[in-house]
Amino acid sequence: ILTVVGLGSVVFHMTLQRDMQALDEVPMLWIATLGCYNILEHGYKQPKHAHLLKYGAAYVLFISLITTFSTGPLAVAAFHLSFAPSEIYFMVGAIRISMRTTNKRAKNLLEWSLIFYGLAVITWCTDIVFCSDIQKHFAWGPGKTDYPQLHAYGWHVLVATATYGLMIGVTAEHEHNVLGRDVGIKYVLGFIPILSHGADVEDGSIIVDEEEKKADAAAV
């Protein structure tokens, strides 16, 4: 879904057409809802809120239709009044998990992802409030196109990185601490986190190191 969000954002910002805006906003609604469900189910070995999935899906589908086919204040309100609470719930849940977890790698990934998200919000707000002032300072050269593009590189890149990292961190922490599975976090190319299972966990990318294992055993 995050990939679809990225593609939708590219299409919308390339065209700046109202019809294409739905490709940007609708996937954001779905991934925010998925994030909320992950937080809601965190800590349970068996799904406890699966019955809410159909109601949540029906609601998001309804809001998606409004966002796609309506215009003006109704479309704006439908999107923001649904997306913002979901995003806040997901962020608060991720913060609580990062504060409680003893998994060093999951904690590290969650904390850095939250920092990236905070920076994304700061750059987004800066771009909105000080856009004209920033343009004056960066408007040089024949085409005067040297604007730093805070919205594109600050908001979109940072928030995508943060969302992906939070999803990986929350999932890894849940599978290891709650479900007791051998799940690790390893980094592709040194900076892209992915979940590792089974044999991959033995290569040093396991979330819990030997000292943590001993501490867990002692606690039992």
Z-matrix of the N, CA and C atoms (Angstrom, degrees):
N
C 1 1.465
C 2 1.528 1 110.25
N 3 1.336 2 116.50 1 -38.28
C 4 1.470 3 119.74 2 179.73
C 5 1.523 4 110.69 3 -61.96
N 6 1.323 5 116.77 4 -36.12
C 7 1.470 6 120.42 5 176.64
C 8 1.520 7 110.57 6 -64.00
N 9 1.332 8 116.47 7 -40.49
C 10 1.461 9 120.57 8 178.38
C 11 1.526 10 110.21 9 -64.34
N 12 1.339 11 116.47 10 -38.48
C 13 1.469 12 120.30 11 176.47
C 14 1.524 13 109.70 12 -58.97
N 15 1.333 14 116.39 13 -45.70
C 16 1.455 15 120.53 14 -179.74
C 17 1.517 16 112.52 15 -61.94
N 18 1.323 17 115.95 16 -45.54
C 19 1.466 18 119.81 17 179.69
C 20 1.527 19 111.11 18 -64.77
N 21 1.343 20 115.94 19 -41.09
C 22 1.460 21 119.47 20 178.23
C 23 1.516 22 112.13 21 -63.33
N 24 1.337 23 116.75 22 -39.03
C 25 1.457 24 120.74 23 178.30
C 26 1.525 25 111.22 24 -64.43
N 27 1.330 26 115.78 25 -40.24
C 28 1.467 27 119.78 26 178.98
C 29 1.524 28 110.50 27 -62.75
N 30 1.330 29 116.25 28 -46.26
C 31 1.466 30 120.38 29 -178.79
C 32 1.523 31 110.77 30 -62.94
N 33 1.337 32 116.43 31 -44.25
C 34 1.464 33 119.48 32 -178.16
C 35 1.528 34 111.43 33 -65.01
N 36 1.331 35 117.08 34 -46.65
C 37 1.460 36 119.42 35 -176.46
C 38 1.527 37 112.56 36 -73.19
N 39 1.325 38 116.75 37 -19.82
C 40 1.469 39 119.18 38 174.74
C 41 1.523 40 111.28 39 -77.11
N 42 1.328 41 116.51 40 -33.71
C 43 1.470 42 120.49 41 -174.37
C 44 1.528 43 112.77 42 -103.50
N 45 1.360 44 116.74 43 -31.82
C 46 1.469 45 122.54 44 -175.02
C 47 1.532 46 111.69 45 53.08
N 48 1.323 47 114.82 46 36.77
C 49 1.461 48 121.22 47 177.19
C 50 1.525 49 109.89 48 -100.92
N 51 1.329 50 116.67 49 143.98
C 52 1.461 51 121.19 50 -178.53
C 53 1.522 52 111.19 51 -59.95
N 54 1.314 53 117.77 52 -38.82
C 55 1.465 54 119.99 53 -179.67
C 56 1.522 55 111.75 54 -63.28
N 57 1.329 56 116.05 55 -34.07
C 58 1.454 57 120.18 56 -178.95
C 59 1.531 58 112.55 57 -79.48
N 60 1.320 59 115.99 58 -17.61
C 61 1.465 60 119.54 59 -179.75
C 62 1.523 61 111.45 60 -62.45
N 63 1.325 62 116.17 61 -31.83
C 64 1.465 63 120.00 62 178.51
C 65 1.526 64 111.44 63 -63.26
N 66 1.346 65 117.12 64 -31.52
C 67 1.464 66 120.21 65 178.08
C 68 1.517 67 111.55 66 -66.80
N 69 1.322 68 115.78 67 -22.90
C 70 1.463 69 121.10 68 177.56
C 71 1.520 70 110.98 69 -85.86
N 72 1.331 71 116.91 70 -43.94
C 73 1.460 72 120.86 71 -170.42
C 74 1.531 73 113.85 72 -85.27
N 75 1.312 74 117.85 73 -40.02
C 76 1.470 75 119.80 74 -175.67
C 77 1.535 76 112.21 75 -61.87
N 78 1.342 77 120.14 76 -47.03
C 79 1.474 78 118.42 77 176.44
C 80 1.526 79 112.92 78 -61.19
N 81 1.344 80 116.74 79 -30.20
C 82 1.460 81 119.59 80 177.28
C 83 1.524 82 110.73 81 -64.19
N 84 1.336 83 116.65 82 -37.81
C 85 1.464 84 120.40 83 177.07
C 86 1.526 85 111.24 84 -62.03
N 87 1.319 86 115.97 85 -43.41
C 88 1.464 87 120.26 86 -177.02
C 89 1.522 88 112.25 87 -69.49
N 90 1.339 89 117.18 88 -41.34
C 91 1.464 90 117.97 89 -179.14
C 92 1.523 91 111.21 90 -71.43
N 93 1.340 92 117.71 91 -32.23
C 94 1.464 93 120.29 92 176.17
C 95 1.524 94 110.32 93 -66.11
N 96 1.333 95 116.31 94 -39.99
C 97 1.467 96 120.62 95 177.88
C 98 1.522 97 110.93 96 -65.72
N 99 1.328 98 116.79 97 -41.19
C 100 1.471 99 120.71 98 177.11
C 101 1.524 100 110.58 99 -61.93
N 102 1.336 101 116.41 100 -40.86
C 103 1.458 102 119.91 101 177.57
C 104 1.521 103 111.83 102 -61.72
N 105 1.322 104 116.60 103 -40.72
C 106 1.471 105 120.94 104 177.70
C 107 1.523 106 111.39 105 -62.05
N 108 1.323 107 115.99 106 -41.54
C 109 1.467 108 119.38 107 -179.80
C 110 1.526 109 110.69 108 -66.07
N 111 1.339 110 117.18 109 -38.30
C 112 1.467 111 120.11 110 177.55
C 113 1.526 112 110.95 111 -61.61
N 114 1.331 113 116.17 112 -41.54
C 115 1.464 114 120.06 113 178.35
C 116 1.526 115 110.18 114 -67.39
N 117 1.319 116 116.45 115 -40.58
C 118 1.463 117 121.35 116 -178.48
C 119 1.524 118 111.55 117 -62.70
N 120 1.326 119 117.05 118 -37.79
C 121 1.464 120 121.18 119 -177.43
C 122 1.527 121 112.52 120 -88.10
N 123 1.316 122 117.23 121 -7.94
C 124 1.461 123 119.45 122 -177.58
C 125 1.524 124 110.55 123 -63.78
N 126 1.331 125 115.18 124 131.46
C 127 1.459 126 120.19 125 179.29
C 128 1.511 127 114.37 126 101.27
N 129 1.333 128 117.71 127 -8.36
C 130 1.473 129 121.26 128 -179.98
C 131 1.533 130 109.55 129 -109.36
N 132 1.330 131 115.37 130 133.06
C 133 1.463 132 119.21 131 179.26
C 134 1.522 133 111.59 132 -73.11
N 135 1.321 134 116.54 133 -30.46
C 136 1.454 135 121.67 134 175.79
C 137 1.532 136 108.68 135 -117.94
N 138 1.340 137 117.07 136 144.09
C 139 1.475 138 119.15 137 179.28
C 140 1.524 139 110.90 138 -54.38
N 141 1.322 140 116.30 139 125.45
C 142 1.459 141 121.03 140 -177.75
C 143 1.525 142 112.01 141 -105.26
N 144 1.323 143 116.12 142 -20.71
C 145 1.461 144 119.32 143 -175.17
C 146 1.526 145 111.84 144 -120.57
N 147 1.337 146 116.16 145 26.13
C 148 1.465 147 119.75 146 -178.06
C 149 1.531 148 111.57 147 -60.13
N 150 1.331 149 116.14 148 -29.10
C 151 1.466 150 119.50 149 -179.28
C 152 1.524 151 112.01 150 -65.89
N 153 1.338 152 116.50 151 -19.87
C 154 1.461 153 119.98 152 179.91
C 155 1.523 154 112.93 153 -80.72
N 156 1.336 155 115.82 154 -13.71
C 157 1.456 156 119.42 155 -176.58
C 158 1.525 157 112.27 156 -59.93
N 159 1.339 158 116.05 157 -45.12
C 160 1.464 159 118.59 158 -176.62
C 161 1.524 160 111.40 159 -67.10
N 162 1.352 161 116.02 160 -36.36
C 163 1.461 162 118.75 161 177.95
C 164 1.526 163 111.26 162 -70.38
N 165 1.324 164 115.50 163 -40.33
C 166 1.456 165 119.54 164 177.70
C 167 1.511 166 112.04 165 -64.48
N 168 1.336 167 115.62 166 -42.57
C 169 1.466 168 119.82 167 179.22
C 170 1.522 169 110.96 168 -64.29
N 171 1.339 170 116.87 169 -40.13
C 172 1.468 171 120.53 170 179.29
C 173 1.522 172 110.62 171 -64.69
N 174 1.334 173 116.28 172 -41.13
C 175 1.464 174 120.18 173 179.93
C 176 1.527 175 111.27 174 -65.34
N 177 1.340 176 116.14 175 -47.05
C 178 1.469 177 120.13 176 -178.95
C 179 1.525 178 110.21 177 -64.73
N 180 1.329 179 116.90 178 -36.82
C 181 1.462 180 119.72 179 176.93
C 182 1.524 181 110.46 180 -62.78
N 183 1.335 182 116.46 181 -41.83
C 184 1.467 183 121.11 182 178.71
C 185 1.531 184 110.76 183 -61.85
N 186 1.335 185 116.70 184 -46.93
C 187 1.465 186 121.11 185 179.37
C 188 1.523 187 110.48 186 -65.85
N 189 1.318 188 116.40 187 -35.43
C 190 1.463 189 120.29 188 178.96
C 191 1.528 190 110.94 189 -63.40
N 192 1.324 191 116.21 190 -40.01
C 193 1.470 192 120.33 191 178.87
C 194 1.526 193 110.80 192 -66.21
N 195 1.326 194 116.24 193 -40.80
C 196 1.461 195 119.66 194 177.74
C 197 1.528 196 110.09 195 -63.89
N 198 1.323 197 116.15 196 -45.59
C 199 1.468 198 121.02 197 -179.64
C 200 1.517 199 111.66 198 -61.84
N 201 1.328 200 116.00 199 -34.87
C 202 1.465 201 120.27 200 -175.03
C 203 1.524 202 112.19 201 -81.07
N 204 1.323 203 117.22 202 -42.91
C 205 1.464 204 119.84 203 -168.88
C 206 1.535 205 114.85 204 -106.34
N 207 1.317 206 118.05 205 -5.36
C 208 1.456 207 119.46 206 176.97
C 209 1.522 208 109.99 207 -106.92
N 210 1.315 209 115.76 208 168.02
C 211 1.460 210 121.12 209 179.99
C 212 1.527 211 109.86 210 -134.77
N 213 1.322 212 115.05 211 169.42
C 214 1.452 213 119.98 212 175.42
C 215 1.514 214 113.89 213 76.06
N 216 1.333 215 116.89 214 -155.62
C 217 1.469 216 122.18 215 -175.36
C 218 1.525 217 113.91 216 -58.38
N 219 1.321 218 117.86 217 -32.74
C 220 1.463 219 120.56 218 -178.64
C 221 1.520 220 110.73 219 -62.93
N 222 1.328 221 117.22 220 -46.55
C 223 1.464 222 121.22 221 -179.97
C 224 1.521 223 111.08 222 -64.72
N 225 1.327 224 115.88 223 -42.42
C 226 1.471 225 120.39 224 -179.72
C 227 1.526 226 110.55 225 -63.70
N 228 1.332 227 116.33 226 -46.58
C 229 1.460 228 120.73 227 -178.58
C 230 1.526 229 111.46 228 -65.78
N 231 1.331 230 116.65 229 -43.05
C 232 1.467 231 120.45 230 -179.06
C 233 1.524 232 111.04 231 -59.63
N 234 1.318 233 116.23 232 -42.42
C 235 1.468 234 119.58 233 -178.46
C 236 1.517 235 111.43 234 -70.65
N 237 1.322 236 117.32 235 -54.13
C 238 1.466 237 120.40 236 -172.27
C 239 1.524 238 112.40 237 -70.30
N 240 1.328 239 117.75 238 -35.38
C 241 1.464 240 119.57 239 179.63
C 242 1.523 241 112.07 240 -73.33
N 243 1.319 242 117.43 241 -13.51
C 244 1.466 243 121.31 242 175.82
C 245 1.520 244 111.19 243 -99.92
N 246 1.324 245 116.34 244 -42.11
C 247 1.464 246 120.26 245 -175.92
C 248 1.526 247 112.00 246 -72.49
N 249 1.328 248 117.15 247 -46.14
C 250 1.468 249 120.53 248 -174.98
C 251 1.532 250 112.97 249 -59.73
N 252 1.353 251 120.13 250 -49.89
C 253 1.468 252 119.13 251 178.68
C 254 1.527 253 112.66 252 -61.44
N 255 1.332 254 116.95 253 -37.94
C 256 1.464 255 119.98 254 179.07
C 257 1.518 256 111.01 255 -64.28
N 258 1.330 257 115.84 256 -42.68
C 259 1.461 258 120.34 257 -179.22
C 260 1.531 259 110.63 258 -66.71
N 261 1.316 260 117.22 259 -40.75
C 262 1.463 261 120.77 260 178.90
C 263 1.525 262 110.73 261 -64.38
N 264 1.333 263 116.69 262 -43.11
C 265 1.470 264 120.62 263 179.11
C 266 1.527 265 110.47 264 -61.43
N 267 1.323 266 116.18 265 -42.61
C 268 1.464 267 120.64 266 179.42
C 269 1.524 268 110.81 267 -64.60
N 270 1.338 269 117.71 268 -43.46
C 271 1.460 270 121.81 269 -179.08
C 272 1.527 271 111.28 270 -64.62
N 273 1.324 272 116.22 271 -45.81
C 274 1.468 273 120.01 272 179.90
C 275 1.525 274 110.13 273 -62.27
N 276 1.335 275 116.63 274 -42.24
C 277 1.464 276 120.16 275 177.81
C 278 1.509 277 112.09 276 -62.32
N 279 1.328 278 117.44 277 -42.12
C 280 1.469 279 121.43 278 179.58
C 281 1.524 280 110.63 279 -65.66
N 282 1.325 281 117.22 280 -38.78
C 283 1.467 282 120.49 281 177.79
C 284 1.529 283 110.45 282 -62.79
N 285 1.320 284 116.46 283 -44.07
C 286 1.467 285 120.15 284 179.75
C 287 1.517 286 111.33 285 -63.37
N 288 1.318 287 117.67 286 -41.13
C 289 1.465 288 121.26 287 178.80
C 290 1.516 289 110.27 288 -65.44
N 291 1.333 290 117.40 289 -42.70
C 292 1.474 291 120.58 290 -179.44
C 293 1.523 292 111.30 291 -64.20
N 294 1.327 293 117.53 292 -30.08
C 295 1.464 294 121.30 293 179.86
C 296 1.520 295 111.84 294 -77.92
N 297 1.349 296 116.87 295 -29.73
C 298 1.463 297 120.39 296 -175.40
C 299 1.525 298 113.90 297 -92.13
N 300 1.314 299 117.31 298 -29.06
C 301 1.455 300 119.51 299 -170.13
C 302 1.526 301 112.48 300 -68.25
N 303 1.334 302 115.75 301 147.71
C 304 1.460 303 121.92 302 174.35
C 305 1.524 304 111.11 303 -103.45
N 306 1.324 305 116.90 304 0.56
C 307 1.466 306 121.41 305 178.75
C 308 1.522 307 109.06 306 -79.19
N 309 1.307 308 115.71 307 111.71
C 310 1.463 309 120.28 308 -171.55
C 311 1.519 310 112.56 309 -61.93
N 312 1.338 311 116.71 310 -45.27
C 313 1.458 312 118.86 311 -177.08
C 314 1.525 313 111.89 312 -71.00
N 315 1.314 314 116.67 313 -38.84
C 316 1.460 315 119.55 314 177.17
C 317 1.526 316 110.06 315 -65.37
N 318 1.316 317 116.54 316 -42.65
C 319 1.462 318 121.30 317 179.10
C 320 1.518 319 110.75 318 -61.68
N 321 1.329 320 116.42 319 -45.04
C 322 1.459 321 120.88 320 -179.51
C 323 1.528 322 111.28 321 -62.38
N 324 1.331 323 116.40 322 -43.95
C 325 1.462 324 120.63 323 179.88
C 326 1.526 325 111.15 324 -65.65
N 327 1.327 326 117.23 325 -42.95
C 328 1.459 327 120.96 326 179.57
C 329 1.529 328 111.19 327 -63.44
N 330 1.321 329 116.62 328 -43.23
C 331 1.460 330 119.66 329 -178.18
C 332 1.527 331 111.49 330 -65.50
N 333 1.334 332 116.92 331 -44.31
C 334 1.460 333 119.60 332 179.05
C 335 1.530 334 110.88 333 -65.92
N 336 1.322 335 116.81 334 -36.64
C 337 1.467 336 119.98 335 179.01
C 338 1.520 337 110.83 336 -65.78
N 339 1.322 338 116.85 337 -39.42
C 340 1.462 339 120.75 338 177.38
C 341 1.530 340 111.35 339 -65.87
N 342 1.329 341 116.80 340 -36.56
C 343 1.463 342 120.76 341 175.85
C 344 1.526 343 110.30 342 -63.85
N 345 1.335 344 116.31 343 -44.40
C 346 1.466 345 120.38 344 178.12
C 347 1.529 346 110.79 345 -60.97
N 348 1.336 347 115.85 346 -39.40
C 349 1.462 348 118.89 347 179.93
C 350 1.530 349 110.57 348 -65.39
N 351 1.327 350 116.19 349 -42.19
C 352 1.456 351 119.91 350 177.39
C 353 1.522 352 112.02 351 -61.31
N 354 1.332 353 116.98 352 -42.18
C 355 1.464 354 121.07 353 177.38
C 356 1.527 355 110.96 354 -64.68
N 357 1.336 356 116.18 355 -36.16
C 358 1.467 357 120.10 356 178.68
C 359 1.526 358 110.58 357 -62.88
N 360 1.323 359 116.60 358 -43.94
C 361 1.468 360 120.66 359 179.13
C 362 1.529 361 110.31 360 -64.68
N 363 1.330 362 117.19 361 -41.24
C 364 1.463 363 121.03 362 -179.75
C 365 1.528 364 111.06 363 -62.96
N 366 1.335 365 116.82 364 -45.48
C 367 1.461 366 119.45 365 -179.45
C 368 1.521 367 111.25 366 -67.77
N 369 1.327 368 116.99 367 -35.45
C 370 1.468 369 120.92 368 178.03
C 371 1.530 370 110.55 369 -63.95
N 372 1.330 371 115.95 370 -47.38
C 373 1.470 372 120.24 371 179.39
C 374 1.532 373 110.85 372 -65.44
N 375 1.322 374 116.55 373 -39.77
C 376 1.467 375 120.51 374 178.56
C 377 1.519 376 110.65 375 -61.31
N 378 1.324 377 116.18 376 -41.63
C 379 1.459 378 120.88 377 -179.42
C 380 1.531 379 110.98 378 -65.22
N 381 1.325 380 116.65 379 -38.00
C 382 1.464 381 120.23 380 -179.20
C 383 1.526 382 111.62 381 -71.15
N 384 1.331 383 116.60 382 -46.59
C 385 1.463 384 121.39 383 -173.09
C 386 1.529 385 112.21 384 -78.06
N 387 1.339 386 116.71 385 -40.33
C 388 1.463 387 120.21 386 -172.16
C 389 1.523 388 113.22 387 -113.21
N 390 1.331 389 116.86 388 21.64
C 391 1.463 390 120.17 389 -175.87
C 392 1.531 391 112.07 390 -55.82
N 393 1.318 392 117.84 391 -50.49
C 394 1.468 393 120.91 392 -176.51
C 395 1.521 394 111.57 393 -64.19
N 396 1.339 395 117.28 394 -38.75
C 397 1.462 396 120.63 395 178.92
C 398 1.528 397 111.28 396 -67.14
N 399 1.329 398 115.72 397 -40.69
C 400 1.468 399 119.31 398 179.24
C 401 1.520 400 110.47 399 -65.80
N 402 1.324 401 116.79 400 -38.58
C 403 1.459 402 120.80 401 178.85
C 404 1.523 403 111.45 402 -59.91
N 405 1.327 404 117.49 403 -38.30
C 406 1.456 405 120.69 404 -179.68
C 407 1.520 406 111.59 405 -62.88
N 408 1.335 407 116.32 406 -38.57
C 409 1.463 408 120.21 407 -177.02
C 410 1.530 409 112.57 408 -78.25
N 411 1.337 410 116.57 409 -24.25
C 412 1.460 411 119.44 410 -176.95
C 413 1.525 412 113.07 411 -108.65
N 414 1.331 413 117.08 412 6.88
C 415 1.470 414 120.15 413 -178.39
C 416 1.522 415 110.29 414 -87.89
N 417 1.330 416 116.41 415 82.05
C 418 1.454 417 121.01 416 174.78
C 419 1.519 418 109.41 417 -134.12
N 420 1.271 419 117.34 418 169.78
C 421 1.471 420 120.82 419 -178.66
C 422 1.510 421 111.05 420 88.24
N 423 1.347 422 116.91 421 164.90
C 424 1.473 423 121.84 422 -176.91
C 425 1.516 424 113.84 423 -56.36
N 426 1.331 425 116.27 424 -43.94
C 427 1.464 426 119.33 425 -177.24
C 428 1.506 427 113.97 426 -92.29
N 429 1.343 428 116.35 427 -8.70
C 430 1.465 429 122.05 428 -177.59
C 431 1.530 430 111.10 429 49.94
N 432 1.321 431 115.06 430 48.84
C 433 1.466 432 120.51 431 -177.47
C 434 1.528 433 111.41 432 -116.39
N 435 1.325 434 116.47 433 28.11
C 436 1.458 435 120.23 434 -176.07
C 437 1.522 436 113.00 435 -90.99
N 438 1.314 437 117.50 436 16.04
C 439 1.464 438 121.40 437 177.62
C 440 1.531 439 109.21 438 -60.43
N 441 1.338 440 118.92 439 135.71
C 442 1.470 441 121.21 440 -173.91
C 443 1.518 442 115.77 441 -68.79
N 444 1.344 443 118.59 442 -4.96
C 445 1.466 444 121.50 443 176.37
C 446 1.531 445 111.88 444 55.68
N 447 1.316 446 115.48 445 56.67
C 448 1.463 447 120.10 446 -179.10
C 449 1.518 448 112.42 447 -62.62
N 450 1.321 449 117.08 448 -34.36
C 451 1.463 450 119.42 449 -179.64
C 452 1.528 451 111.01 450 -67.01
N 453 1.316 452 115.90 451 -43.54
C 454 1.466 453 119.67 452 -177.17
C 455 1.524 454 111.75 453 -71.97
N 456 1.337 455 115.50 454 -54.13
C 457 1.465 456 119.03 455 -174.32
C 458 1.519 457 112.35 456 -86.55
N 459 1.336 458 116.44 457 -32.81
C 460 1.450 459 119.19 458 -179.41
C 461 1.507 460 112.74 459 -78.84
N 462 1.335 461 116.79 460 -54.19
C 463 1.457 462 120.54 461 -177.11
C 464 1.524 463 112.39 462 -76.66
N 465 1.331 464 117.42 463 -59.75
C 466 1.461 465 119.96 464 -171.08
C 467 1.528 466 112.76 465 -65.31
N 468 1.311 467 117.75 466 -46.05
C 469 1.471 468 120.14 467 -177.92
C 470 1.524 469 110.63 468 -68.52
N 471 1.328 470 116.51 469 -46.68
C 472 1.460 471 119.33 470 -177.15
C 473 1.525 472 112.39 471 -68.28
N 474 1.341 473 117.69 472 -41.89
C 475 1.459 474 118.82 473 -177.67
C 476 1.528 475 111.25 474 -71.00
N 477 1.329 476 117.21 475 -32.69
C 478 1.470 477 119.71 476 175.69
C 479 1.524 478 110.49 477 -66.33
N 480 1.338 479 115.97 478 -43.81
C 481 1.464 480 120.55 479 177.85
C 482 1.521 481 110.87 480 -61.69
N 483 1.335 482 116.01 481 -43.31
C 484 1.461 483 120.78 482 -179.01
C 485 1.525 484 111.55 483 -65.20
N 486 1.323 485 117.37 484 -45.32
C 487 1.467 486 121.14 485 -178.48
C 488 1.521 487 111.12 486 -62.79
N 489 1.323 488 116.32 487 -44.29
C 490 1.468 489 120.27 488 178.61
C 491 1.529 490 110.52 489 -62.17
N 492 1.335 491 116.84 490 -45.92
C 493 1.461 492 120.03 491 179.91
C 494 1.511 493 112.78 492 -63.16
N 495 1.326 494 117.34 493 -39.24
C 496 1.460 495 120.47 494 179.03
C 497 1.517 496 111.34 495 -65.87
N 498 1.326 497 116.99 496 -41.22
C 499 1.468 498 120.29 497 177.98
C 500 1.531 499 111.26 498 -61.00
N 501 1.327 500 116.03 499 -45.11
C 502 1.467 501 120.58 500 179.92
C 503 1.529 502 109.91 501 -65.09
N 504 1.333 503 117.03 502 -45.71
C 505 1.458 504 120.95 503 -178.17
C 506 1.515 505 113.25 504 -63.25
N 507 1.322 506 116.93 505 -45.63
C 508 1.465 507 121.04 506 -179.88
C 509 1.529 508 110.44 507 -64.27
N 510 1.335 509 116.58 508 -43.25
C 511 1.466 510 120.39 509 -179.95
C 512 1.515 511 111.77 510 -64.36
N 513 1.331 512 117.03 511 -45.47
C 514 1.463 513 121.03 512 -179.82
C 515 1.520 514 111.31 513 -62.19
N 516 1.323 515 116.47 514 -44.16
C 517 1.465 516 120.30 515 -179.71
C 518 1.523 517 110.98 516 -63.44
N 519 1.319 518 116.90 517 -41.08
C 520 1.464 519 120.92 518 -179.68
C 521 1.529 520 111.25 519 -66.28
N 522 1.332 521 116.12 520 -46.37
C 523 1.464 522 119.05 521 -176.53
C 524 1.524 523 111.65 522 -66.65
N 525 1.318 524 118.03 523 -36.11
C 526 1.464 525 118.82 524 -179.12
C 527 1.517 526 112.20 525 -80.99
N 528 1.332 527 117.51 526 -53.65
C 529 1.461 528 120.65 527 -174.19
C 530 1.516 529 113.35 528 -73.12
N 531 1.321 530 116.76 529 -38.15
C 532 1.468 531 120.39 530 -174.15
C 533 1.526 532 111.25 531 -92.81
N 534 1.326 533 116.43 532 -49.26
C 535 1.460 534 120.28 533 -175.53
C 536 1.531 535 113.08 534 -89.40
N 537 1.327 536 117.11 535 -11.56
C 538 1.463 537 120.75 536 176.78
C 539 1.509 538 114.57 537 70.06
N 540 1.302 539 118.37 538 26.91
C 541 1.457 540 121.93 539 -178.97
C 542 1.523 541 111.30 540 -91.52
N 543 1.336 542 115.97 541 153.70
C 544 1.466 543 121.15 542 175.31
C 545 1.523 544 108.55 543 -78.86
N 546 1.288 545 114.24 544 88.13
C 547 1.462 546 120.55 545 -177.72
C 548 1.518 547 108.79 546 -122.24
N 549 1.312 548 116.22 547 133.34
C 550 1.456 549 120.72 548 179.33
C 551 1.508 550 111.67 549 -127.96
N 552 1.317 551 115.41 550 172.02
C 553 1.456 552 121.89 551 174.68
C 554 1.521 553 107.10 552 -119.64
N 555 1.302 554 116.18 553 119.62
C 556 1.458 555 119.08 554 173.80
C 557 1.523 556 108.69 555 -122.72
N 558 1.318 557 115.13 556 163.14
C 559 1.455 558 120.96 557 -172.63
C 560 1.525 559 111.06 558 -115.54
N 561 1.324 560 114.62 559 120.88
C 562 1.456 561 121.09 560 175.74
C 563 1.529 562 108.06 561 -80.91
N 564 1.311 563 116.43 562 132.94
C 565 1.474 564 122.51 563 -177.93
C 566 1.526 565 111.96 564 59.99
N 567 1.331 566 115.35 565 15.53
C 568 1.451 567 119.62 566 175.41
C 569 1.515 568 116.10 567 87.34
N 570 1.344 569 117.86 568 -7.14
C 571 1.459 570 117.99 569 -176.58
C 572 1.530 571 114.62 570 -145.65
N 573 1.332 572 119.16 571 -3.86
C 574 1.463 573 121.25 572 178.99
C 575 1.528 574 108.48 573 -103.55
N 576 1.337 575 118.99 574 107.74
C 577 1.465 576 121.00 575 -177.82
C 578 1.524 577 112.58 576 -75.32
N 579 1.320 578 116.10 577 136.59
C 580 1.460 579 121.90 578 174.13
C 581 1.524 580 108.10 579 -138.58
N 582 1.325 581 115.83 580 159.57
C 583 1.456 582 120.39 581 175.95
C 584 1.514 583 109.71 582 -78.92
N 585 1.327 584 116.49 583 140.83
C 586 1.465 585 120.95 584 175.80
C 587 1.519 586 108.26 585 -124.20
N 588 1.321 587 115.35 586 142.21
C 589 1.462 588 121.28 587 -175.69
C 590 1.531 589 110.20 588 -127.57
N 591 1.320 590 115.67 589 157.66
C 592 1.451 591 122.07 590 170.94
C 593 1.510 592 113.89 591 55.22
N 594 1.334 593 115.68 592 -119.25
C 595 1.464 594 121.42 593 -175.22
C 596 1.520 595 111.80 594 -62.17
N 597 1.327 596 116.99 595 -32.86
C 598 1.463 597 119.82 596 -178.70
C 599 1.524 598 111.78 597 -64.34
N 600 1.326 599 115.74 598 -25.64
C 601 1.458 600 119.29 599 -177.77
C 602 1.520 601 110.70 600 -70.27
N 603 1.310 602 116.53 601 -24.09
C 604 1.459 603 120.14 602 -176.23
C 605 1.522 604 113.07 603 -76.83
N 606 1.318 605 119.04 604 -7.72
C 607 1.459 606 120.10 605 -174.36
C 608 1.527 607 113.11 606 -88.11
N 609 1.317 608 116.99 607 15.00
C 610 1.453 609 119.90 608 178.28
C 611 1.513 610 113.32 609 98.85
N 612 1.325 611 116.80 610 -0.63
C 613 1.453 612 119.35 611 -177.79
C 614 1.522 613 111.93 612 -97.44
N 615 1.325 614 116.31 613 10.35
C 616 1.460 615 118.72 614 -178.73
C 617 1.521 616 110.64 615 -66.16
N 618 1.305 617 116.12 616 145.19
C 619 1.456 618 120.65 617 -178.34
C 620 1.531 619 110.63 618 -63.48
N 621 1.295 620 115.73 619 -45.24
C 622 1.459 621 120.13 620 -174.67
C 623 1.518 622 109.76 621 -98.39
N 624 1.321 623 117.59 622 124.50
C 625 1.451 624 120.18 623 179.77
C 626 1.524 625 110.10 624 -84.09
N 627 1.332 626 117.06 625 -177.84
C 628 1.455 627 120.79 626 -174.16
C 629 1.526 628 111.87 627 -64.77
N 630 1.341 629 117.51 628 -37.12
C 631 1.458 630 119.57 629 179.45
C 632 1.526 631 110.98 630 -63.82
N 633 1.322 632 116.82 631 -37.50
C 634 1.458 633 120.33 632 179.20
C 635 1.526 634 110.43 633 -68.68
N 636 1.331 635 116.02 634 -37.47
C 637 1.467 636 119.49 635 177.37
C 638 1.536 637 110.60 636 -60.98
N 639 1.353 638 115.61 637 -44.42
C 640 1.462 639 119.41 638 -179.98
C 641 1.521 640 110.76 639 -63.73
N 642 1.328 641 116.23 640 -38.94
C 643 1.462 642 120.06 641 179.36
C 644 1.526 643 110.67 642 -64.99
N 645 1.340 644 116.77 643 -40.82
C 646 1.461 645 120.77 644 177.39
C 647 1.524 646 110.76 645 -62.79
N 648 1.341 647 115.65 646 -42.84
C 649 1.470 648 119.87 647 -179.09
C 650 1.521 649 110.95 648 -64.62
N 651 1.342 650 116.38 649 -40.04
C 652 1.451 651 120.80 650 179.54
C 653 1.529 652 111.02 651 -65.46
N 654 1.321 653 116.06 652 -37.00
C 655 1.449 654 120.49 653 -179.79
C 656 1.514 655 111.71 654 -65.27
N 657 1.364 656 115.03 655 -35.92
C 658 1.464 657 119.90 656 178.47
C 659 1.513 658 111.23 657 -70.25
